[in-house]
């Protein structure tokens, strides 16, 4: 398809928003999302690029 990735990156399944009632806030959520993305990015180091992703 034109304009759409074939596969969604797997780290999106790990994103969990912690609500204010659960002790979360915007900063904590963004920090956790950044950690998840960084961990995923480092796991790809020296591996071939998967062209199905954007």
N, CA, C and O atoms as a Tinker XYZ file with bonds, in Angstrom:
   216  protein
     1  N      0.829000   -1.187000    0.000000    73     2
     2  CA     0.000000    0.000000    0.000000    64     1     3
     3  C      0.870000    1.244000    0.000000    63     2     4     5
     4  O      1.963000    1.263000    0.565000    81     3
     5  N      0.380000    2.235000   -0.618000    73     3     6
     6  CA     1.098000    3.500000   -0.656000    64     5     7
     7  C      0.711000    4.315000    0.572000    63     6     8     9
     8  O     -0.473000    4.513000    0.844000    81     7
     9  N      1.703000    4.781000    1.305000    73     7    10
    10  CA     1.441000    5.672000    2.426000    64     9    11
    11  C      1.214000    4.999000    3.765000    63    10    12    13
    12  O      0.985000    5.690000    4.759000    81    11
    13  N      1.269000    3.684000    3.828000    73    11    14
    14  CA     1.054000    2.991000    5.087000    64    13    15
    15  C      2.159000    1.961000    5.302000    63    14    16    17
    16  O      2.554000    1.276000    4.359000    81    15
    17  N      2.661000    1.842000    6.531000    73    15    18
    18  CA     3.647000    0.793000    6.793000    64    17    19
    19  C      2.966000   -0.577000    6.772000    63    18    20    21
    20  O      1.785000   -0.697000    7.099000    81    19
    21  N      3.706000   -1.586000    6.391000    73    19    22
    22  CA     3.158000   -2.942000    6.374000    64    21    23
    23  C      3.035000   -3.504000    7.784000    63    22    24    25
    24  O      2.131000   -4.287000    8.074000    81    23
    25  N      3.949000   -3.098000    8.655000    73    23    26
    26  CA     4.007000   -3.630000   10.011000    64    25    27
    27  C      4.184000   -2.469000   10.987000    63    26    28    29
    28  O      4.923000   -1.525000   10.710000    81    27
    29  N      3.508000   -2.543000   12.119000    73    27    30
    30  CA     3.676000   -1.531000   13.163000    64    29    31
    31  C      4.811000   -1.977000   14.074000    63    30    32    33
    32  O      4.915000   -3.155000   14.414000    81    31
    33  N      5.645000   -1.052000   14.460000    73    31    34
    34  CA     6.785000   -1.387000   15.316000    64    33    35
    35  C      6.299000   -2.007000   16.629000    63    34    36    37
    36  O      5.307000   -1.555000   17.202000    81    35
    37  N      6.995000   -3.038000   17.102000    73    35    38
    38  CA     6.511000   -3.797000   18.263000    64    37    39
    39  C      6.495000   -3.022000   19.576000    63    38    40    41
    40  O      5.776000   -3.404000   20.499000    81    39
    41  N      7.267000   -1.945000   19.683000    73    39    42
    42  CA     7.298000   -1.241000   20.963000    64    41    43
    43  C      5.990000   -0.521000   21.273000    63    42    44    45
    44  O      5.751000   -0.164000   22.427000    81    43
    45  N      5.147000   -0.299000   20.286000    73    43    46
    46  CA     3.865000    0.360000   20.551000    64    45    47
    47  C      2.984000   -0.477000   21.475000    63    46    48    49
    48  O      2.162000    0.074000   22.208000    81    47
    49  N      3.142000   -1.783000   21.452000    73    47    50
    50  CA     2.361000   -2.651000   22.332000    64    49    51
    51  C      2.781000   -2.498000   23.788000    63    50    52    53
    52  O      2.014000   -2.832000   24.691000    81    51
    53  N      3.983000   -2.000000   24.026000    73    51    54
    54  CA     4.481000   -1.831000   25.392000    64    53    55
    55  C      4.077000   -0.502000   26.014000    63    54    56    57
    56  O      4.238000   -0.313000   27.219000    81    55
    57  N      3.558000    0.414000   25.217000    73    55    58
    58  CA     3.162000    1.722000   25.743000    64    57    59
    59  C      1.944000    1.568000   26.650000    63    58    60    61
    60  O      0.891000    1.101000   26.214000    81    59
    61  N      2.091000    1.957000   27.894000    73    59    62
    62  CA     0.995000    1.955000   28.857000    64    61    63
    63  C      0.941000    3.333000   29.495000    63    62    64    65
    64  O      1.917000    3.780000   30.098000    81    63
    65  N     -0.182000    4.002000   29.365000    73    63    66
    66  CA    -0.351000    5.323000   29.957000    64    65    67
    67  C     -0.775000    5.143000   31.406000    63    66    68    69
    68  O     -1.773000    4.482000   31.695000    81    67
    69  N     -0.010000    5.736000   32.312000    73    67    70
    70  CA    -0.333000    5.707000   33.730000    64    69    71
    71  C     -1.118000    6.974000   34.054000    63    70    72    73
    72  O     -0.616000    8.083000   33.868000    81    71
    73  N     -2.330000    6.813000   34.531000    73    71    74
    74  CA    -3.177000    7.969000   34.810000    64    73    75
    75  C     -2.733000    8.675000   36.086000    63    74    76    77
    76  O     -1.934000    8.148000   36.861000    81    75
    77  N     -3.258000    9.855000   36.284000    73    75    78
    78  CA    -2.950000   10.631000   37.485000    64    77    79
    79  C     -3.395000    9.870000   38.736000    63    78    80    81
    80  O     -2.707000    9.899000   39.756000    81    79
    81  N     -4.534000    9.193000   38.661000    73    79    82
    82  CA    -5.034000    8.419000   39.799000    64    81    83
    83  C     -4.119000    7.244000   40.128000    63    82    84    85
    84  O     -4.079000    6.790000   41.272000    81    83
    85  N     -3.395000    6.756000   39.147000    73    83    86
    86  CA    -2.466000    5.640000   39.350000    64    85    87
    87  C     -1.078000    6.121000   39.751000    63    86    88    89
    88  O     -0.153000    5.319000   39.882000    81    87
    89  N     -0.933000    7.420000   39.945000    73    87    90
    90  CA     0.358000    7.967000   40.351000    64    89    91
    91  C      1.214000    8.446000   39.191000    63    90    92    93
    92  O      2.392000    8.749000   39.380000    81    91
    93  N      0.657000    8.520000   38.018000    73    91    94
    94  CA     1.407000    8.949000   36.845000    64    93    95
    95  C      1.167000   10.408000   36.522000    63    94    96    97
    96  O      0.292000   11.056000   37.096000    81    95
    97  N      1.955000   10.907000   35.600000    73    95    98
    98  CA     1.770000   12.251000   35.061000    64    97    99
    99  C      2.402000   12.283000   33.674000    63    98   100   101
   100  O      2.992000   11.296000   33.235000    81    99
   101  N      2.281000   13.406000   32.991000    73    99   102
   102  CA     2.786000   13.514000   31.625000    64   101   103
   103  C      4.282000   13.230000   31.559000    63   102   104   105
   104  O      4.730000   12.489000   30.685000    81   103
   105  N      5.050000   13.804000   32.461000    73   103   106
   106  CA     6.499000   13.627000   32.442000    64   105   107
   107  C      6.889000   12.161000   32.611000    63   106   108   109
   108  O      7.739000   11.658000   31.875000    81   107
   109  N      6.279000   11.476000   33.568000    73   107   110
   110  CA     6.605000   10.063000   33.802000    64   109   111
   111  C      6.250000    9.205000   32.586000    63   110   112   113
   112  O      7.004000    8.306000   32.215000    81   111
   113  N      5.097000    9.488000   31.967000    73   111   114
   114  CA     4.693000    8.719000   30.789000    64   113   115
   115  C      5.650000    8.939000   29.623000    63   114   116   117
   116  O      6.056000    7.981000   28.965000    81   115
   117  N      6.012000   10.192000   29.365000    73   115   118
   118  CA     6.937000   10.485000   28.265000    64   117   119
   119  C      8.298000    9.861000   28.537000    63   118   120   121
   120  O      8.933000    9.331000   27.626000    81   119
   121  N      8.744000    9.920000   29.776000    73   119   122
   122  CA    10.031000    9.322000   30.151000    64   121   123
   123  C     10.012000    7.804000   29.926000    63   122   124   125
   124  O     10.986000    7.243000   29.423000    81   123
   125  N      8.928000    7.146000   30.290000    73   123   126
   126  CA     8.807000    5.699000   30.096000    64   125   127
   127  C      8.731000    5.342000   28.612000    63   126   128   129
   128  O      9.345000    4.367000   28.177000    81   127
   129  N      7.982000    6.126000   27.833000    73   127   130
   130  CA     7.910000    5.881000   26.391000    64   129   131
   131  C      9.288000    6.038000   25.753000    63   130   132   133
   132  O      9.665000    5.253000   24.883000    81   131
   133  N     10.025000    7.036000   26.178000    73   131   134
   134  CA    11.376000    7.263000   25.644000    64   133   135
   135  C     12.300000    6.106000   25.988000    63   134   136   137
   136  O     13.126000    5.704000   25.168000    81   135
   137  N     12.163000    5.564000   27.207000    73   135   138
   138  CA    12.982000    4.422000   27.613000    64   137   139
   139  C     12.674000    3.207000   26.741000    63   138   140   141
   140  O     13.588000    2.505000   26.310000    81   139
   141  N     11.403000    2.961000   26.483000    73   139   142
   142  CA    10.990000    1.815000   25.665000    64   141   143
   143  C     11.537000    1.946000   24.246000    63   142   144   145
   144  O     12.053000    0.979000   23.687000    81   143
   145  N     11.426000    3.138000   23.663000    73   143   146
   146  CA    11.921000    3.359000   22.301000    64   145   147
   147  C     13.438000    3.229000   22.251000    63   146   148   149
   148  O     13.974000    2.640000   21.312000    81   147
   149  N     14.139000    3.772000   23.247000    73   147   150
   150  CA    15.600000    3.676000   23.276000    64   149   151
   151  C     16.048000    2.226000   23.400000    63   150   152   153
   152  O     16.998000    1.808000   22.738000    81   151
   153  N     15.373000    1.463000   24.239000    73   151   154
   154  CA    15.698000    0.047000   24.408000    64   153   155
   155  C     15.512000   -0.711000   23.094000    63   154   156   157
   156  O     16.350000   -1.533000   22.721000    81   155
   157  N     14.423000   -0.435000   22.404000    73   155   158
   158  CA    14.156000   -1.073000   21.116000    64   157   159
   159  C     15.211000   -0.673000   20.083000    63   158   160   161
   160  O     15.721000   -1.520000   19.352000    81   159
   161  N     15.532000    0.612000   20.028000    73   159   162
   162  CA    16.512000    1.113000   19.065000    64   161   163
   163  C     17.874000    0.469000   19.295000    63   162   164   165
   164  O     18.550000    0.082000   18.342000    81   163
   165  N     18.274000    0.356000   20.550000    73   163   166
   166  CA    19.558000   -0.285000   20.852000    64   165   167
   167  C     19.553000   -1.770000   20.496000    63   166   168   169
   168  O     20.593000   -2.325000   20.143000    81   167
   169  N     18.398000   -2.411000   20.585000    73   167   170
   170  CA    18.330000   -3.835000   20.237000    64   169   171
   171  C     18.527000   -4.060000   18.739000    63   170   172   173
   172  O     18.832000   -5.175000   18.316000    81   171
   173  N     18.356000   -3.007000   17.932000    73   171   174
   174  CA    18.524000   -3.118000   16.482000    64   173   175
   175  C     19.948000   -2.849000   16.018000    63   174   176   177
   176  O     20.247000   -2.979000   14.831000    81   175
   177  N     20.819000   -2.481000   16.932000    73   175   178
   178  CA    22.189000   -2.112000   16.582000    64   177   179
   179  C     22.883000   -3.251000   15.845000    63   178   180   181
   180  O     22.864000   -4.396000   16.296000    81   179
   181  N     23.488000   -2.934000   14.725000    73   179   182
   182  CA    24.225000   -3.859000   13.853000    64   181   183
   183  C     23.340000   -4.934000   13.210000    63   182   184   185
   184  O     23.840000   -5.971000   12.775000    81   183
   185  N     22.049000   -4.690000   13.151000    73   183   186
   186  CA    21.143000   -5.608000   12.464000    64   185   187
   187  C     20.686000   -4.952000   11.166000    63   186   188   189
   188  O     20.734000   -3.729000   11.029000    81   187
   189  N     20.248000   -5.759000   10.228000    73   187   190
   190  CA    19.748000   -5.235000    8.958000    64   189   191
   191  C     18.428000   -4.504000    9.169000    63   190   192   193
   192  O     17.631000   -4.856000   10.039000    81   191
   193  N     18.220000   -3.482000    8.353000    73   191   194
   194  CA    16.995000   -2.696000    8.435000    64   193   195
   195  C     15.818000   -3.493000    7.886000    63   194   196   197
   196  O     15.934000   -4.142000    6.847000    81   195
   197  N     14.708000   -3.445000    8.572000    73   195   198
   198  CA    13.482000   -4.085000    8.110000    64   197   199
   199  C     12.709000   -3.062000    7.286000    63   198   200   201
   200  O     12.211000   -2.077000    7.831000    81   199
   201  N     12.609000   -3.280000    6.013000    73   199   202
   202  CA    12.007000   -2.307000    5.101000    64   201   203
   203  C     10.488000   -2.220000    5.230000    63   202   204   205
   204  O      9.871000   -1.335000    4.636000    81   203
   205  N      9.879000   -3.119000    5.990000    73   203   206
   206  CA     8.434000   -3.055000    6.183000    64   205   207
   207  C      8.040000   -1.902000    7.103000    63   206   208   209
   208  O      6.898000   -1.443000    7.075000    81   207
   209  N      8.993000   -1.433000    7.922000    73   207   210
   210  CA     8.742000   -0.297000    8.810000    64   209   211
   211  C      9.091000    0.983000    8.088000    63   210   212   213
   212  O      9.858000    0.964000    7.125000    81   211
   213  N      8.535000    2.103000    8.543000    73   211   214
   214  CA     8.934000    3.398000    8.010000    64   213   215
   215  C     10.155000    3.851000    8.725000    63   214   216
   216  O     10.674000    4.929000    8.436000    81   215
